[in-house]
Amino acid sequence: HRLIRRQRQMCIRDSSKTSTDFFSAFSAGAAGYVLKDISFESLLEMLVLAAEGNLIITPPMAQNVIELLKFVDNRRRQARVEGIGLLSEQEKAVLALIAQGDTNSEIAKTLFISENTVKVHVRNIMRKLHARNRVELGACAMEEGLLPKRSQTTTRQM
């Protein structure tokens, strides 16, 4: 015999349109958050969708989520711009080489520094730019125009 354990789905019906209440509900495991002014038919439809495993958010709350995501993205961009200003010239050079796809070893040879120094620079750059990995660093370098201009005939040696 197989024991099948079904997870209960919980929906919150509330009059609060605040993001705090909304996020608290989902943090507690809610599968949906609907406002009290929703019609009975819409409520039933949303409950069925939640029972099927869908995440339920009414349009007014979805707009709040979108606004919050825009705010968070804007803050992230601001933090990165501020972080770019904190980079030393050496860190900017390392960042540009990361964006080109160079390894730590290649960066060390290009800049005539040790590989350990490159690793320290990479850690510092990631901290200053709030990046989680080298891909994010490369994207940030491209967004901020930190890549050196290359002629179209130049190709990278492999």
VOBA-1610 file (N, C-alpha, C; in pm, whole numbers, padded with zeros to 5 digits, always signed):
BEGIN
His+00083-00119+00000His+00000+00000+00000His+00087+00125+00000Arg+00045+00219-00079Arg+00115+00348-00081Arg+00035+00449-00002Leu+00103+00519+00080Leu+00039+00624+00157Leu+00050+00754+00078Ile-00062+00810+00043Ile-00063+00936-00031Ile-00110+01044+00064Arg-00025+01141+00082Arg-00057+01250+00173Arg-00086+01375+00089Arg-00207+01422+00099Arg-00246+01542+00024Arg-00221+01665+00111Gln-00160+01761+00050Gln-00137+01885+00121Gln-00264+01970+00112Arg-00306+02023+00223Arg-00426+02107+00224Arg-00393+02244+00166Gln-00482+02292+00083Gln-00467+02425+00026Gln-00549+02523+00108Met-00490+02637+00139Met-00559+02736+00220Met-00565+02866+00141Cys-00682+02927+00138Cys-00699+03058+00076Cys-00739+03157+00184Ile-00688+03276+00173Ile-00720+03382+00268Ile-00817+03479+00201Arg-00926+03506+00271Arg-01022+03606+00224Arg-01018+03718+00325Asp-00978+03837+00279Asp-00951+03946+00371Asp-00995+04078+00309Ser-01011+04178+00392Ser-01045+04311+00341Ser-00919+04396+00324Ser-00808+04347+00375Ser-00683+04424+00371Ser-00618+04417+00234Lys-00583+04534+00183Lys-00513+04540+00054Lys-00365+04568+00073Thr-00316+04557+00196Thr-00175+04587+00219Thr-00087+04471+00177Ser+00029+04506+00125Ser+00124+04404+00080Ser+00173+04320+00196Thr+00183+04380+00314Thr+00233+04307+00431Thr+00142+04189+00463Asp+00011+04214+00467Asp-00084+04106+00496Asp-00080+04000+00387Phe-00072+04046+00265Phe-00067+03957+00149Phe+00054+03863+00158Phe+00172+03921+00181Phe+00293+03839+00187Phe+00295+03751+00311Ser+00240+03799+00420Ser+00230+03716+00541Ser+00145+03592+00515Ala+00036+03611+00441Ala-00052+03498+00410Ala+00022+03393+00328Phe+00095+03435+00227Phe+00167+03339+00143Phe+00285+03277+00217Ser+00348+03355+00305Ser+00457+03299+00387Ser+00405+03189+00479Ala+00279+03202+00520Ala+00218+03102+00609Ala+00167+02981+00531Gly+00178+02985+00399Gly+00139+02869+00320Gly+00009+02883+00243Ala-00045+03002+00237Ala-00171+03020+00164Ala-00151+02994+00015Ala-00253+02938-00047Ala-00250+02914-00191Ala-00321+03026-00265Gly-00387+03114-00189Gly-00458+03223-00251Gly-00488+03334-00155Tyr-00508+03452-00210Tyr-00542+03568-00130Tyr-00645+03646-00209Val-00767+03649-00159Val-00875+03720-00229Val-00934+03824-00135Leu-00981+03931-00192Leu-01041+04038-00114Leu-01189+04007-00089Lys-01240+04062+00019Lys-01378+04032+00058Lys-01482+04083-00041Asp-01446+04179-00123Asp-01544+04235-00216Asp-01561+04151-00344Ile-01501+04034-00347Ile-01510+03947-00465Ile-01649+03882-00469Ser-01699+03859-00589Ser-01830+03796-00602Ser-01823+03649-00559Phe-01938+03596-00520Phe-01944+03456-00476Phe-01899+03363-00588Glu-01942+03389-00712Glu-01905+03304-00825Glu-01753+03306-00848Ser-01695+03425-00840Ser-01549+03437-00857Ser-01475+03366-00745Leu-01528+03377-00623Leu-01467+03310-00509Leu-01467+03158-00530Leu-01580+03104-00573Leu-01588+02960-00598Leu-01489+02917-00706Glu-01482+02996-00813Glu-01390+02965-00923Glu-01245+02966-00873Met-01211+03063-00792Met-01074+03072-00740Met-01044+02958-00643Leu-01142+02917-00564Leu-01120+02805-00473Leu-01095+02675-00550Val-01168+02657-00660Val-01146+02539-00744Val-01004+02542-00801Leu-00963+02659-00851Leu-00827+02673-00906Leu-00721+02645-00798Ala-00744+02696-00678Ala-00649+02672-00569Ala-00643+02524-00535Ala-00758+02457-00535Ala-00763+02313-00505Ala-00688+02233-00610Glu-00679+02287-00731Glu-00604+02221-00839Glu-00455+02251-00831Gly-00415+02331-00732Gly-00273+02360-00714Gly-00227+02493-00770Asn-00319+02574-00818Asn-00283+02705-00872Asn-00270+02808-00762Leu-00188+02907-00785Leu-00172+03019-00695Leu-00276+03124-00732Ile-00352+03171-00635Ile-00462+03263-00662Ile-00432+03401-00607Ile-00437+03498-00697Ile-00418+03638-00659Ile-00521+03720-00736Thr-00599+03799-00666Thr-00698+03882-00734Thr-00625+03998-00803Pro-00683+04053-00909Pro-00617+04161-00983Pro-00566+04278-00898Pro-00644+04328-00800Pro-00588+04439-00721Pro-00460+04399-00646Met-00457+04276-00595Met-00337+04231-00523Met-00223+04203-00621Ala-00256+04154-00739Ala-00154+04131-00840Ala-00087+04263-00877Gln-00165+04371-00884Gln-00108+04503-00913Gln-00012+04545-00802Asn-00048+04516-00676Asn+00043+04546-00564Asn+00174+04469-00578Val+00165+04342-00617Val+00284+04260-00634Val+00372+04318-00744Ile+00310+04356-00855Ile+00386+04413-00967Ile+00456+04542-00924Glu+00385+04627-00851Glu+00445+04751-00802Glu+00562+04723-00709Leu+00547+04624-00622Leu+00655+04587-00532Leu+00775+04533-00609Leu+00749+04449-00709Leu+00859+04396-00790Leu+00932+04507-00865Lys+00858+04604-00915Lys+00921+04719-00981Lys+01009+04796-00883Phe+00956+04816-00762Phe+01032+04887-00659Phe+01161+04813-00625Val+01149+04681-00604Val+01267+04599-00571Val+01369+04603-00684Asp+01322+04591-00808Asp+01412+04595-00923Asp+01481+04730-00933Asn+01407+04837-00908Asn+01464+04971-00912Asn+01571+04989-00804Arg+01543+04939-00684Arg+01641+04945-00574Arg+01766+04864-00608Arg+01745+04747-00671Arg+01860+04664-00710Arg+01946+04738-00811Arg+01881+04802-00908Arg+01956+04879-01008Arg+02031+04995-00944Gln+01965+05065-00852Gln+02030+05176-00782Gln+02152+05127-00704Ala+02135+05014-00636Ala+02246+04959-00558Ala+02363+04923-00649Arg+02333+04870-00767Arg+02440+04835-00861Arg+02511+04958-00913Val+02434+05062-00946Val+02495+05186-00994Val+02584+05244-00886Glu+02535+05244-00762Glu+02617+05292-00651Glu+02740+05204-00633Gly+02721+05074-00650Gly+02833+04980-00637Gly+02939+05002-00743Ile+02898+05035-00866Ile+02994+05063-00973Ile+03084+05178-00932Gly+03026+05278-00868Gly+03105+05393-00822Gly+03205+05357-00714Leu+03183+05248-00644Leu+03273+05204-00538Leu+03388+05117-00588Leu+03380+05074-00715Leu+03484+04986-00769Leu+03613+05063-00795Ser+03723+04998-00760Ser+03854+05055-00795Ser+03879+05034-00944Glu+03979+05100-00997Glu+04012+05082-01140Glu+04050+04936-01167Gln+04123+04875-01075Gln+04162+04735-01091Gln+04038+04644-01092Glu+03942+04672-01003Glu+03819+04592-01000Glu+03739+04610-01128Lys+03737+04732-01182Lys+03667+04755-01309Lys+03733+04676-01422Ala+03865+04668-01420Ala+03936+04591-01522Ala+03903+04443-01508Val+03900+04393-01385Val+03864+04253-01361Val+03721+04228-01407Leu+03631+04319-01375Leu+03490+04305-01414Leu+03475+04299-01566Ala+03547+04385-01637Ala+03540+04384-01783Ala+03589+04251-01840Leu+03692+04196-01781Leu+03744+04067-01829Leu+03649+03952-01795Ile+03584+03961-01680Ile+03482+03861-01645Ile+03372+03865-01749Ala+03330+03985-01785Ala+03222+04001-01884Ala+03260+03945-02020Gln+03389+03945-02050Gln+03436+03887-02176Gln+03445+03735-02169Gly+03426+03682-02048Gly+03428+03537-02031Gly+03562+03482-01987Asp+03655+03569-01948Asp+03787+03522-01905Asp+03779+03448-01771Thr+03863+03350-01756Thr+03875+03276-01630Thr+03963+03355-01535Asn+03966+03314-01408Asn+04054+03380-01312Asn+04200+03373-01357Ser+04238+03260-01408Ser+04376+03242-01456Ser+04408+03339-01570Glu+04316+03352-01665Glu+04337+03443-01778Glu+04340+03588-01732Ile+04254+03621-01637Ile+04253+03758-01584Ile+04385+03788-01515Ala+04434+03693-01436Ala+04561+03711-01366Ala+04675+03738-01465Lys+04681+03660-01572Lys+04787+03680-01672Lys+04773+03814-01743Thr+04651+03851-01777Thr+04629+03977-01849Thr+04667+04098-01764Leu+04633+04094-01635Leu+04656+04208-01547Leu+04787+04199-01468Phe+04863+04091-01488Phe+04990+04070-01418Phe+04973+04072-01266Ile+04872+03997-01221Ile+04848+03981-01078Ile+04830+03832-01049Ser+04832+03796-00923Ser+04816+03654-00888Ser+04669+03614-00901Glu+04648+03484-00914Glu+04512+03431-00922Glu+04436+03455-00791Asn+04509+03449-00678Asn+04445+03478-00549Asn+04395+03622-00544Thr+04474+03714-00597Thr+04432+03854-00601Thr+04307+03869-00687Val+04300+03797-00798Val+04181+03800-00883Val+04061+03752-00803Lys+04077+03643-00729Lys+03966+03590-00649Lys+03918+03691-00546Val+04011+03761-00484Val+03973+03864-00386Val+03895+03976-00456His+03944+04019-00573His+03874+04123-00649His+03733+04076-00688Val+03720+03952-00733Val+03589+03899-00774Val+03493+03901-00656Arg+03540+03855-00540Arg+03455+03857-00419Arg+03411+03999-00385Asn+03506+04093-00390Asn+03474+04232-00358Asn+03375+04292-00458Ile+03395+04262-00585Ile+03305+04313-00689Ile+03164+04256-00668Met+03156+04127-00640Met+03025+04064-00618Met+02953+04128-00499Arg+03028+04156-00395Arg+02969+04219-00276Arg+02921+04361-00309Lys+03004+04438-00376Lys+02969+04577-00407Lys+02853+04587-00505Leu+02842+04491-00596Leu+02736+04496-00697Leu+02616+04409-00662His+02620+04347-00546His+02510+04261-00501His+02480+04152-00605Ala+02584+04094-00658Ala+02570+03990-00760Ala+02590+03854-00696Arg+02522+03754-00751Arg+02531+03618-00696Arg+02631+03532-00771Asn+02663+03570-00895Asn+02754+03487-00974Asn+02819+03569-01084Arg+02909+03505-01159Arg+02983+03575-01264Arg+02893+03617-01380Val+02788+03543-01404Val+02695+03580-01512Val+02631+03715-01479Glu+02587+03731-01354Glu+02530+03859-01314Glu+02633+03971-01323Leu+02758+03941-01289Leu+02864+04041-01301Leu+02881+04083-01447Gly+02883+03985-01536Gly+02899+04015-01678Gly+02783+04098-01731Ala+02663+04064-01690Ala+02545+04140-01734Ala+02552+04283-01682Cys+02596+04299-01559Cys+02608+04432-01500Cys+02713+04514-01576Ala+02824+04453-01608Ala+02930+04523-01683Ala+02878+04568-01818Met+02802+04484-01884Met+02747+04521-02015Met+02645+04633-02000Glu+02557+04623-01899Glu+02455+04726-01877Glu+02518+04862-01849Glu+02629+04861-01777Glu+02695+04985-01737Glu+02799+05033-01838Gly+02815+04960-01950Gly+02908+05002-02054Gly+03055+04991-02013Leu+03087+04892-01931Leu+03224+04877-01883Leu+03310+04788-01972Leu+03254+04739-02080Leu+03332+04653-02169Leu+03416+04740-02262Pro+03541+04701-02282Pro+03624+04778-02376Pro+03569+04763-02518Lys+03583+04869-02597Lys+03537+04863-02736Lys+03634+04776-02815Arg+03579+04684-02892Arg+03662+04594-02974Arg+03627+04616-03119Ser+03725+04601-03204Ser+03694+04608-03346Ser+03626+04479-03387Gln+03547+04484-03491Gln+03473+04366-03533Gln+03564+04257-03586Thr+03685+04292-03624Thr+03776+04190-03678Thr+03850+04117-03567Thr+03847+04173-03445Thr+03917+04108-03335Thr+03839+03986-03290Thr+03909+03874-03280Thr+03847+03753-03226Thr+03927+03707-03108Arg+03861+03639-03019Arg+03926+03590-02900Arg+04001+03462-02928Gln+04124+03453-02878Gln+04206+03333-02892Gln+04157+03228-02793Met+04137+03108-02839Met+04095+02999-02751Met+04211+02909-02721
//
